[in-house]
Amino acid sequence: MTDEVTAYISTLEEPVRGRIEELYAAVRAIVPESEEGLSYGMPALLYRGKGLFSAMSTKQHIGVYPFGNLGEFAEEVTAAGLGSTKGAIHLRGDEALPAGLLERLVSRRVAQIEG
């Protein structure tokens, strides 16, 4: 097993480190068989060898990457007051990703991989 996510998180400072650790822990709880690795050059959790989830710190926000177009979740992301692009959600300041939304994003990605 590789430890790209663990190594990446160890480079971060609080409070960002704690927030990113919480996101990864939540995804691991949803998909316990996920493994650490790289996807598109980013530390990520993988499912069956494919990118499942990544969260990384930038200067302006925490980027949440569910490895797929936000598609049907775009309106929900906007309604939650979160910034986003086609394939990423931006958490600024103390913004949080609603747990239900995270679970739906991850479950959809699992279904895509299994598809």
N, C-alpha and C positions, 0 to 999 in steps of 0.2 A: 504494500500500500504506500502511496506517495503522500507527502504532507504539504503540498503547495498552499492550501488554505491556511493551515496552522502556521506555516512560516510567514505568510503574508500578514496575517493578523498580528503576529509578534512584532512586526515593524511599526505598528500603529500606536498612537498615543490616545489616552483617554480624553474625552468621552467617546470618540469615534470608535476606538477599539471595542468597547463594550457594546455599542449599538450594532456593529457588524457581527460580533460574536453571537448576539441574540438572534440576528437574522439567520445565520448559519445553523444555530441550534434549533430554531423553529423548523427549518427545512429538513434537518436530520430527523426530527421527530415525525415529520410527515412521511419521509422516505428513508427509513432506517438503513436500508441497503445501499444508500448512496455512498460514493467514495470520493476522496479528494483527488484532484488532478488539474489539468489545464484544458481550457476550451477557448478557442480564438485568442490564445496567448494570455488569458486571464486565469488566475487561481479560481477554481470552480468546484462545485459538487457535480459529480458525474453519475448518471444512471445508465447502466448497460453500456458504459464507455462513451456516452454522449453527454454534452453539456446540459445540465439540469438547472443550475442556479449559480449566480455569482453576485457578490456585493463588494464594491470597491470604493475607497475614498478618493475624492477629487478635491481641488481647492475650494469648490463652491458647494458641493453636496456629496451625499453618498449615492452612488449609482447602483441600482438594483437591476440585474440583467436576468430575465427569465428565459433567455434563449429562444425567443420566438416573438413574432409581432404581437403587440398588446391586443390588437384586434378587438374582440368582443369585450375586453376589459377596459378599453380606453375611456369610455364614459364614466365608469366607476372610479377610475384613477382621478379623472378631472373632478368628479363630484366630491372626492375625498380631499380636494384642494392641493393635490400633488402635481408637481411638474413632471413632464415626460417627453420622450421622443418616441418614434415608432417602435423601438425595441428596448427601451429602458425607462425606469421610473427614478425620479430625482427626489431624494429626501434632504431637505434643507433644514438647518437649525435642529430643532427638536421634533420635526415632523416624524410621524410613525406610519409604517405600512400596516393597514388594518389586517389582523390575523386571518380573517376569513378570506380576504382578497389574496393574501400570500398563499393560503392553502389551495384556492381555486387555480391560481397561476401555476403552482407546482404540479397539481393534479392534472391539469391540462397538458403540461409538458411531458409528464409520465405517459399519458395516453398517446401523445404524438410519437414518442419513442417506441412504445409498444405496438403502435399502429401498423 
